Amino acid sequence: MFISCCSLSIPELNFTPSLINHNSQVLIHQNRSKFTALSNKVQSFGQRDAMQLGSSSKPRIRNCMIQSFEHVNTLPFSDYKFSRMKLFKPRYEKSSLFSGDSLKSSNFNGSTLRSEDLGCGESERNRDFALMAKTVMSVDNLVEIGGNEGMSRGADDYDAIVIGSGIGGLVAATQLAVKGARVLVLEKYVIPGGSSGYYERDGYTFDVGSSVMFGFSDKGNLNLITQALAAVGCEMEVIPDPTTVHFHLPNDLSVRVHREYSDFVAELTSKFPHEKEGVLAFYGECWKIFNALNSLELKSLEEPIYLFGQFFKRPLECLTLAYYLPQNAGNIARKYIKDPQLLSFIDAECFIVSTINALQTPMINASMVLCDRHFGGINYPVGGVGGIAKSLAKGLADKGSEILYKANVTKVILEQGKAVGVRLSDGREFYAKTIISNATRWDTFGKLLKGEQLPKEEENFQKLYVKAPSFLSIHMGVKAEVLPPDTDCHHFVLEDDWNRLEEPYGSIFLSIPTVLDSSLAPEGHHILHIFTICSIEDWEGLAQKDYDAKKELVADEIINRLENKLFPGLKQSIAFREIGSPKTHRRYLARDQGTYGPMPRGTPKGLLGMPFNTTGINGLYCVGDSCFPGQGVIAVAFSGVMCAHRVAADIGNRIGWK
Ligand SMILES: CC(C)=CCC/C(C)=C/C=C/C(C)=C/C=C/C(C)=C/C=C/C=C(C)/C=C/C=C(C)/C=C/C=C(\C)CCC=C(C)C
């Protein structure tokens, strides 16, 4: 259903009927590699929700039914075998699909370019990389909590309630469930994933947010998405992306970030031959940090016993990280690089992951992203990014925990200053030993704890960080002919003026995931995900008619720019288009002002100002992109791992978790 009341781009209630059949068998049709679930009796969420959740006039219902992704019947999936990489080869194959063995951190100082030095010897290259999808798509089932009434206290309480099923929340929840905790995830929307969700329209499967996936490799310690899935027995097949991003920048500067580090450096230094040493030194310093990170077992940095253990095992690496924690990428780039255009390029490199320039981007985060794209690589999950959250939600249910959809938490309940439960908009209450909020810190403390005094720690956070602007999104289906045959999957476009990098509508992010996975669109079509930064203020106070007209107008301008710069004939080729404004994102992602995440007010001290998971309120933890280390699917996955570890350290031993 497409909602007309408020020009919303994300689907509402009766989405994806193919995935919600809980009564009948699910068949997987493999023609065109597409997941299609057929059923005799498909029931829409709207129907079931009414039955399950009761009405708001009867808030504390008996036998409260909880929707959960359950391991319904994996038999249909057992027939489903991908022929490794064959079905899902990129349409425009340009380089070897995947390369690499573990990087020997001690060997690499970033100053040489041979791939052997990166541990990517020729013999290892072309090794097919597929994390096979054993349990990816599942069906919702009902889980009944007998006699709970949604408000009980005592023996039936959960160990943890997680508010929101973004990747950070789901990782925290699954990590806890694996330790034996009883977890309840409460999701306002009808599917899991938040910004990493998906929606389906007219045969297209769109990613709600970024399609650039880090953390999905099969090696090292930083493949946090792979590890999070594996923890609950799930795997997904992924498609290696040969080019992380293709930059189209002022002065006709075009740079492809190749998967192979040596290819990338060769391309960059061919554009800036006079800065070859500077390029090697800057990216070399990034590798030093990345190698240190990659050598650690990643757990909660708030847990002294773990930290001490890591220092004991890896003193040099820990000291390296401690040294770089307060530093920013821009300052380090300026130590080695003088060319203003190259420094602007480094700004653009940082901007695509932090929406701020290099001088404000923590060096540890920059290093993580600038190196992992070559080490583990960027890998797209077959079937779309939404599969990650669905798999985690299913894994959670498999471990005996639960997820409740359309559960809009409006309040964190405090008793004697301790967080003990939550209240939903329909009045139901749930209680747990710990509450983990995957809402932003602004939503958590400004809305869920409205009226309570803001803890000192949060005051400090809000002094250092503001809400980054939101974005305009355009999800389009286009005729395949409009793309030249060698088109890359991800593009960043800033046409004429470097000064426009951080301005609203200044730069354009474009992903074309069908370049890698053609199953996401109808035959002969591609998907374009287009994003540009803008603020909610720009969209407020408009009459509905003006608001709708503005969305069309702004989208037309962005599409014109892409047509002029990249794809002549783009406008004529559009078969489907849907526009999301910051208001759309605020509503569907439940993020204050639709914000992309926290942004430093001034020049931050690297990562030092970013808060960890504990909060000033006893029993309340935060997880997600307003926690250390910040935005990005892999970053929030790390915050989920840290949060679960911290919660387990705080209460796990008391209740005998593993
Ligand atoms: C205590 C003392 C003294 C000391 C201590 C020391 C130590 C041990 C330390 C440690 C540290 C650590 C471990 C850290 C860690 C960190 C991490 C992991 C980080 C991570 C990060 C990540 C990130 C940031 C990521 C991001 C990403 C992103 C955001 C992405 C995005 C994308 C997009 C937006 C898309 C684009 C598109 C186009 C281009 C089309």
The ligand as a Tripos MOL2 file, in Angstrom:
@<TRIPOS>MOLECULE
LIG
   40    39     1     0     0
SMALL
NO_CHARGES

@<TRIPOS>ATOM
      1 C1         41.3340    3.1800   28.0110 C.3       1 LIG1
      2 C2         42.4430    3.5900   27.1800 C.2       1 LIG1
      3 C3         43.3570    4.6180   27.7100 C.3       1 LIG1
      4 C4         42.6810    3.1230   25.9920 C.2       1 LIG1
      5 C5         41.8490    2.1490   25.2530 C.3       1 LIG1
      6 C6         42.4490    1.9460   23.9360 C.3       1 LIG1
      7 C7         41.6070    0.9930   23.1740 C.2       1 LIG1
      8 C8         41.7920   -0.4580   23.4280 C.3       1 LIG1
      9 C9         40.7710    1.4920   22.2460 C.2       1 LIG1
     10 C10        39.9580    0.6540   21.4010 C.2       1 LIG1
     11 C11        39.1950    1.2530   20.4890 C.2       1 LIG1
     12 C12        38.3390    0.5030   19.6190 C.2       1 LIG1
     13 C13        38.2540   -0.9680   19.7290 C.3       1 LIG1
     14 C14        37.6450    1.2240   18.6860 C.2       1 LIG1
     15 C15        36.7820    0.6130   17.6940 C.2       1 LIG1
     16 C16        36.2720    1.4000   16.7260 C.2       1 LIG1
     17 C17        35.4500    0.9010   15.6490 C.2       1 LIG1
     18 C18        35.1620   -0.5210   15.4770 C.3       1 LIG1
     19 C19        34.9780    1.8460   14.7850 C.2       1 LIG1
     20 C20        34.1350    1.5570   13.6490 C.2       1 LIG1
     21 C21        33.7250    2.5800   12.9110 C.2       1 LIG1
     22 C22        32.9340    2.3410   11.7470 C.2       1 LIG1
     23 C23        32.3740    3.3560   11.0590 C.2       1 LIG1
     24 C24        32.4850    4.7220   11.4790 C.3       1 LIG1
     25 C25        31.6270    3.0050    9.8390 C.2       1 LIG1
     26 C26        30.9050    3.8820    9.1850 C.2       1 LIG1
     27 C27        30.3030    3.5400    7.9350 C.2       1 LIG1
     28 C28        29.3530    4.2920    7.3770 C.2       1 LIG1
     29 C29        28.7950    5.4490    8.0670 C.3       1 LIG1
     30 C30        28.9070    3.9910    6.0500 C.2       1 LIG1
     31 C31        28.0330    4.7870    5.4290 C.2       1 LIG1
     32 C32        27.7530    4.6030    4.0730 C.2       1 LIG1
     33 C33        26.9560    5.4390    3.4220 C.2       1 LIG1
     34 C34        26.3040    6.5890    3.9990 C.3       1 LIG1
     35 C35        26.6620    5.1340    2.0150 C.3       1 LIG1
     36 C36        27.4670    5.9860    1.1090 C.3       1 LIG1
     37 C37        26.8170    5.8180   -0.1930 C.2       1 LIG1
     38 C38        27.3830    6.0980   -1.3470 C.2       1 LIG1
     39 C39        28.7200    6.6160   -1.5140 C.3       1 LIG1
     40 C40        26.5960    5.8410   -2.5500 C.3       1 LIG1
@<TRIPOS>BOND
     1     1     2 1
     2     2     3 1
     3     2     4 2
     4     4     5 1
     5     5     6 1
     6     6     7 1
     7     7     8 1
     8     7     9 2
     9     9    10 1
    10    10    11 2
    11    11    12 1
    12    12    13 1
    13    12    14 2
    14    14    15 1
    15    15    16 2
    16    16    17 1
    17    17    18 1
    18    17    19 2
    19    19    20 1
    20    20    21 2
    21    21    22 1
    22    22    23 2
    23    23    24 1
    24    23    25 1
    25    25    26 2
    26    26    27 1
    27    27    28 2
    28    28    29 1
    29    28    30 1
    30    30    31 2
    31    31    32 1
    32    32    33 2
    33    33    34 1
    34    33    35 1
    35    35    36 1
    36    36    37 1
    37    37    38 2
    38    38    39 1
    39    38    40 1
@<TRIPOS>SUBSTRUCTURE
     1 LIG1         1 GROUP 0 **** ****
